[in-house]
Amino acid sequence: MKSKIFLTVSTLVALLVFGSWTFKVIEEKESLVIKLMLQGLNRSHYKTVSIDDDFSQKAFDLYLERLDGNKRFLLQEDIAQLTGYRDKLDNEAQEGTYQAFELSADLLEMRIKEAQKYFEKVIDKPFDFTKDESVELDPEKMAFAANKKDLADRWRKIVKYQTLLRLNTLLKDQEKAQTSEATVEEAKSMEELEVQARERVKKTFSDYFIRLGKISRKDRRTTYINSIANVFDPHTTYFPPKDKEEFDIDMSGQLEGIGAQLQEQTDGNIKVTRIIPGGPASRDGTLKEEDLILKVAQGDEEPVSIVDMRISDAVRLIRGKKGTQVNLTIQKPDGSTQVLPLTRDIVEIAATYAKSLTVQDENSPKKFGYIHLPRFYFNLNDANGRSCSKDVAKEIEKLQAENVRGIILDLRNNGGGSLNDVVKMAGLFIEEGPIVQVKSRSGEPYIYRDQDPSIQYGGPLVILVNSFSASASEIMAAAMQDYKRAVIIGSPSTYGKGSVQRFLDLDRFIPQRRDLMPLGAVKLTTQKYYRINGGATQLKGVVPDIIVPDTYSYLDMGEKDNDYSMAWDEIDAVNYKSWVSTGVFRKKAIKESKQRISDNPTFALVEENAQRYKSVREDRNYSLNLKTYQQERKDEETEANKYKDILKEIPQLKVLNLADDMPTIESDTTKIKTNEKWLKSIKKDPYVFEAIQVLQDLR
């Protein structure tokens, strides 16, 4: 008996010692992350930033906005308490302490629980929708709530508004059903529909609070750390180890796993929403869309339940190194369960990669190539891996085999990526010469050049851009514009990101402390890039040769709208020789395109709709009186219906897959459906059609 008691006490002491040691390691790790990050930024960031009270105030304001940006949780007394740290974040970061963060996290977690009670108190009672009152949902026009009573009333209005939305939908659905020829149930009363609307809102907000409860203290700490990092500039960011892994996947378009897309359900289950063609799950054939994954086991280890687990944590358990086995306990829609062993492999995310079509105005015999490039991807971990420059070269080769008379390179919504690859890609279209200038915070600019005198494609070229074309996309567009090699068509300006980032692995600072690894990495701005004409794209972006209306033209969504963006400047131009092959036609093509756009009723509607978007976004004050709300929505819908079918199929636009691509497309039903959807979207694209007209005028 004594030996058993001694064993239990010894075990307890061991657990306490181990727990204390683990806590100290975590605490030391957290302290090191922020201290090492600041050291790295001070040493290597493009900007020299003083870590002082002014820096602290900027970081504090950023963090407060991210902590409770919609002003739904914190009270003015909480803000007053936190404001005591407004001048201290610089000192805390340098010391590796988190007093301000811990206080903010404690306050937020407490206020979230209180907000849930405000919600639960009002959701079970009927709302009076005859009362004249309104709710303001624009946080910039609101102050933090003065006290709990004010915050409770704010929540009452938010919940009432959400109920009003659903009640209005139910009323419209019922009215539509009553006027249809189909047999319908007896109409429900307003009271019954109001109850139904509240039940839907209750479920939505209950799920919302469950999701909030799953946000860990570690995740909130990352938000705090990045509020400090972003004072340097918006693109300087701390990546915890799991986020860095996601970044690498995003940039390369590849991951090691089973090849299935998952979705977290409101009941806590993890559902399969898509099987990725060519992956292990697709090749096996057992796992299907709508299946639930209940447990995950690594090889011969005990399975771990992923029910009620955050989707990001569940995905990390399922992914793993190529060649390793994962055992999934899956539940079919009929309720049956089975254990499915799968061997992980490289899975390619096709939507990341370049792809092409032939496009043609049926009123003309000329056929053109169209290349869609979603981003400037490359493999961070394999220099010989797949990259956008190699793939675009292959797409050009396939298009040349189809005898195209010009090429459209679509960089719309392309957020950038590899600097080296954009230089290589630009070289496909010109003889050797400079592509972009890159400057560090000291020293002379470095000129990235195309060293290859050969030209893979020398025919007419149009590049499509929009306000979401950023970074490497802007380098490509700017270089081709400066050389007069391509005609750039797009929204009034591209995004305006003219900076270069690299990753700094924090583990390199502590080579002897493997017990603290991994610490994560910092993506920091180390350089700015400049056009070969000397101008920067920073803030200003690239102004196209031909400007077309864009739905988002009037919204504040560019680099200039970010906090603490780096300034615009310029340096000396470099010597380069303009392209001459299409120069004689260029001015005429641009002039005639501008006239076509001015006369085009579709583009006129896009312009009107862009202005409507701006006004709708600026007014977020809504009536909570049902009749008033219905009239306001009716007026809005009448206005919106004018723009409902702006993008109609263009009858004379002919879009075809390349013969070389058809065997791959036809090998999988998912690929067939994805391809059909893509072709349909291009058939409705007036920007592509206008690019075809420009290409015709360039030759």
Secondary structure by P-SEA (a helix, b strand, c coil): caaaaaaaaaaaaaaaaaaaaaaaaaaaaaaaaaaaaaaaaaccccccccccaaaaaaaaaaaaaaaccccccccaaaaaaaacccccaaaaaaacccaaaaaaaaaaaaaaaaaaaaaaacccccccccbbbbbbcccccccccccaaaaaaaaaaaaaaaaaaaaaaaaaaaaaaaaccccccccccaaaaaaaaaaaaaaaaaaaaaaaaaccaaaaaaaaaaaaaaccccccccccaaaaaaaaaaaaccccccbbbbbbccccbbbbccccccccccccccccccccccccccccccccccccccaaaaaaaacccccbbbbbbccccccbbbbbbbbbccccccccbbbbbbbbcccccccbbbbbbccccccccccccccaaaaaaaaaaaaaaacccbbbbbccccccccaaaaaaaaaacccccccbbbbcccccbbbbbccccccccccbbbbbbcccccaaaaaaaaaaaaacccccccccccccccbbbbbbcccccccccccccccbbbbccccccccccccccccccccccbbbbbccccccccccccccccccccccccccccccccccaaaaaaaaaaaaaaacaaaaaaaaaaaaaaaaaacccccccaaaaaaaaaaaaaaaaaacccccccccbbbbccccccccccccaaaaaaaaaaaaaaaacaaaaaaaaaaaaac
